[in-house]
Amino acid sequence: MNTSRIGLVGVGLMGHGIALNIARKGHALTVLEHPGNQPLDELRALGVASAATVQDLARQVQVLILCVTGSPQVEAVLLGEQGALAALQPGTVVIDCSTAIPASTESVARAVAAAGGRFLDAPMTRTPREAAEGRLNLLVGGDAQLLQECLPLLQCFAENVTHTGAVGSGHRMKLLHNYVSLGSMALIAEAAACALAADVAPQVFVDVLAKGGGGGVALERLRPYLLQQDPSGLQFFMSNALKDMGYYTAMAQDGGAAHGIAQAVHDTFTRAVADGGPQRLVPELVAILKEKSV
């Protein structure tokens, strides 16, 4: 794996950090040229190459990493008319770091295997900051031996790598994680909007929660916004939160699991996107909810 040629599709906020750390560890890396990429200057200075099409990229690499928005994009990259599978080299490992619908993931994995490739779903948690630092958490579904083979590469950009089970289990665990994370953020944001309407000082609100049952990662990510109106504590678009909650509720419904609270969280983000726009960051949910209550 140390001498493998690596390809990456999706040099966005998270993918850029992944690419930086792979390149810094000396791997031969090629990325797909795309209008949605972050600037490639820093990567090019490290020797990273680029390919104009997915098939050009697939022909060049032995490992293909995907870091795209969701299942429709994963399916387009791999299975589309100009998708990677038609040009995939025998034995190529496809590692999907996106957030995706598990049923789609399982179908994609079968298609990769039929094309002579191997597949891991390896969605990530944490933020662009940890991506740039090489400190992501990866939740990996797939063959344990293949994971061991890929581990040195994954550890270039991940601090913690957890084997969750068979293909698709990584994406199931990611949706569970994001539901808890986004649900906690939505709950605190709604409480904060209520606190502001009741003239509770933001510092008092944060201090009391932090010292009691409201303390934790969700509060700390909201803290900069609550105290300084700085939304950078979680650089995650409202539209992505809505997408992930949609994936989670679909997974819960398909499994016959209780999802009443999840549906309420989904509805909260639906209204937030409608009222505030898809590109608002999740911490700004506080202001959107406060505006709606006025």
C-alpha angles and dihedrals in degrees: 000000000000090000097039122120107241127207126194129196113193118039095185128131092303099030093053091060091047091051093048093054095045090051094045089055089059101254120148101248132185122183131198115253108237136157090236094060123112112244110295098207095103091046094048089052087059092053098262113156128207137219126210097217138028092243092051088053094046092053091056104047143068095198122040117194120195121202103168136136103269150309098313090055093045090051092047093050094049108024104026124113089266093030129142098252093073089059100032115132117231112273095015113155116226113201115190111202093170126106105255146164107270095223089054090047092055091049092048091049091055090051091050090051091049088053091054097260135118126233142210127175106214110169117179139224130204127053142288088271092061090042089059090046093050091243105120124139114234124201105200127198120187144059112349093219092052089050090054090050091052097039097097089055094045091049089060088077106014131074095190126031116187122189104218099182135260127007110298095028092096091059092044090054091046091055091048090050094047092047091055092043097045092039090055091048092050093048094051092043091054091048090048091052089052090048091052091049089051092049094247107158111248092228091053091047093051095043094051094047093045091054094046143029094318096063122112145080096315093056092046091053090050095042097086090052095044093050105029105014087245109145095188093100086090116020094197122126120237089234091058091049089053091048093051093047089050090053091048096050090047090052092048093048092049090052095045090241126151110266108161094121091043090053090053091051090048090051090050092056091043089058092042092056091047094047102034105023133252096272097059113111120246096250088061087069086091092065094042091053092046091051091051092052094053 
